[in-house]
């Protein structure tokens, strides 16, 4: 079990934080630049969220595919798995989106994702008086807490 990388986006799609641990394929081999990579990631989960809401079997009135939704509205998805990675997704009530890419053998991380948002992001970023909301951040205490937590869960093992 291993974490490859993590993104944190705000409700407008600005990547507030990117962290990489064991990403086997560099960004240059894929998207080209880190900014392009972040845009593609945001587009991926935005599209999946809209797709899930459109296919929701419990909702009588279906939103047209691609229609913006309010935060928390519609069917939610939490993860998807490919043959080489698993993408875990959390959208908070405030609109912050946390994306964690792991190896495909990792199980359900909803509790881990909630902890990252509630106990690490809120504690070390939101409550930080020096942080300006909506701007990308590099906060050492956040990184240390995140790395320690993921290590305690066995998610930062070497490949």
N, C-alpha and C positions, 0 to 999 in steps of 0.2 A: 504494500500500500504506500502510495507516494502522492504528494501534491506537486503539480507542475507549476501552476501560477494562479494568481488571484487578481480580480478587478473589483473596484468599488466605483459605481456610477451614481450621479445624482439624478433627479427626476428629469432634467433637461438633456441627459446623455453625456454630460461632462465626466470624463474619467478622473475621479478624485485621487485614486491610488491604484498603482499597479505594482505587484510584487511577484518575483519569479524565483523558484527554488530549483527545480530539476526539469526545465523545459528542454527536451531532447532536440527539437528542431527550432532554430533561431527564427526570429521574426523576419529577418531578411530572406529566408528561404520560403516564406509564406506570403504574408501581406506586404512586405517591402519595408514599411516603417512602423514604428510603435504606434503612431497616431492612426495609421490605416488599420492596424490590427485592432485597436480599441474601437474604431468606428464599425468594423466588421462584427466584433463581438456584440456591441450594442444592437446592431441591426439584426443579428441572429436571435437574441432573446426577445427583442421587440416583436419580431415576426412570429416566433414560436408562441408568445403570449397571445397575440391576436388570433393566430391559427387555433390555439386551444379554446379561446372564447367563442370562436365561430363554430367549432364542432361540438360545443357543450351540449350533451344530450338532455340535460335537465332544464335548460333555458328555452322558453317558448319563443321569445323574440330574439332572433340572431342578429348581431351587429354585422354590417358588411365587412368583409375581410379588409384589413388595413385601417379601419376606423379607430381613431385614438380612444382609449378607454380611461376612465378615472382609476386612480390607484385603488387596488383591492377589488375592482369590479370584474366580474366574469370568472370563468374557470381558470384555475391556477395550475401550473406545472412546477415541479421541483427539481427534476434532473432528466437528463437523457444520456444514453450510453452508446458510444461507437465501438468499433473493434479495438481502438487504441487509447481512448480516454473516456472519462465520464465528466459531464458538466453539471455542477450543482448550482442551483439558482435560488436566491431569496430576495423578495421585494418587501421592504419594510413599509409600515403605514405612512412613514414620512416620504416615501418615494425613493429612498436609497436602495440601490440594487447591488447585491454582493454575488459575485460569480467565482466559483472555485473549480478549477480543472484538476482532476485526479486521475490515477490509473483506473481502468475499468473494473477492477476487483473490489473497489471501495463500496461499502453498503450505503444505506440511507444516512445522509448527513444533515437532515433538517435541524436536529438539536444543536449540532456543531455550528451550523450557519447562524442560527438564532443567537447562540452564545457569542459568536464573533461580532454580530451587530450589537446586541444588548450590552454585553459586558466589556467588550474591547473597543469597538468603534465609538459608542456613545461615551464611554468613560474617558478615553484618551484623545478623542478628536472633538466630539460635540461639546464636551464640558471644558475643553481647553480654551482659556480666555484669549490666547494668542491666535487661535484659528479663526480665519475669516470664512464663513459658510459659503459653499459653492466654489471654492478654489482647491486645486490639487494640493495634497499635503505630503510631507515627509516628516513624521514624528517618531523619534527613536523609541519612546516608551510604547507607542502603538506597535511598532515592529517587534520589539522585544516580547511584549505580551502575546502577540499573535504567534510568533515563532515558538515560544514556550508552550502555549496552549496546543498548537498543532503537534508539537513534539510529544506532549503528554498523551495525545490521542493516537500516537503511532503513525502519523501522517507525514512526517518529515524524515523517513528512513531513506537511506541511500538506495539507489536502484541496483 
